[in-house]
Amino acid sequence: MIRTVISLFGAFITVALLFSFATVAEADWSVLREDDILRGDGIDGMLQDVHFMDNQNGLVVGDGGLMLTTSDGGTTWEKMEVDMRPPGAGQRPGGPPGGFGRGGPAPLYNIYFVDENVGFIIGGRATILKTEDGGKTWSRKMAMSDTPGRGGNPRPLRANLMGIQMINETTGFIAGSENTILKTTDGGESWVGSSERARVGETRNNLEGLWFVSETTGWIIGSFGTLLQTTDGGTNWTKQDPGFDNNLFGIYFVDENTGWISGQEGLILHTSDGGANWTQQKTESIDDLHDITFVDAMVGWAVGGYNTILHTSDGGKTWTASNIPGSANLKGVHATDQNHCWTVNDWGVIAAYKAE
């Protein structure tokens, strides 16, 4: 009898230890902000991207012009109100600042900082916001077509803007829906470029992201395996063949030779020769991977559908899958080092990885 009790007690301890180990092993990712329904604080909206300046100070953006900031690593978040009206636009009486056109503030898709002070947020209806004080204040910049409108007057663009990068203090590029490519030569104060609006029956091609590895060499990714390369600082773009026609969503380079692209149906492509060749990395995932980031040539994360999180510590030779509760789509991911990473999804969830 005593042996039986001891055996049962031992079995109980073993199971408890296994569960304890499993909890510790899975505790790397934790939810900092619950989804809109569980939270119920009235601050609703899909989240699209996240950026942390350091391990404490961060920013997330999403639909309806939603902007949230944190100064404690993501434990608490405060809503930030930003005037997204274009220069010269009238104030809406009795309501919050509007976006460009009808429907209120536009969705915000991408956060990009040049340094600790200068940064940009881009989004729907050609929204471009710029900060010069580390995100304390933001001002709206205009995206104009290089093709004049009626009467020869400058024509504003309306595309969804998805990817942005400055290649030096004055010059930068933005990529967006309907083959939109914009360029600035004055530090992001003004943007000029072109879009190709699809007609009825035509297939719309959307550009989802870009990355320059130098002032002359850069890449743009998009729908149906679109992969464009420039070697002359964006004057000309040449179509490359990545070997897949999946939609491509995320791109990240750690140096001129080493980079990754994430895309539809669990696709991750890798180059180690500056894009001359792209090879598929095995992920065991079938979910769309909306964003990808690396902190060095070895450690990185990719996130996507059904709250899928993939992690690698060997440059993508192997990817380990994790999930956070729920079945939403993780849209953006950002890491400050190999021990700190954050991601957001379209149910308003913010989650963090802390290995220390």
Secondary structure, 3 states (H helix, E strand, C coil): CHHHHHHHHHHHHHHHHHHHHHHHHCCCEEEEECCHHHHCCCCCCCEEEEEECCCCCEEEEEHHHCEEEECCCCCCCEECCCCCCCCCCCCCCCCCCCCCCCCCCCCEEEEEECCCCCEEEEECCCCEEEECCCCCCCEEEEEEECCCCHHHCCCECCCCEEEEEECCCCCEEEEECCCEEEEECCCCCEEEEECCCCCCCCCCCCEEEEEECCCCCEEEEEHHHCEEEECCCCCCCEECCCCCCCCEEEEEECCCCCEEEEEHHHCEEEECCCCCCCEECCCCCCCCEEEEEECCCCCEEEEEHHHEEEEECCCCCCCEEEECCCCCCEEEEEEEECCEEEEEECCCCEEEEECC
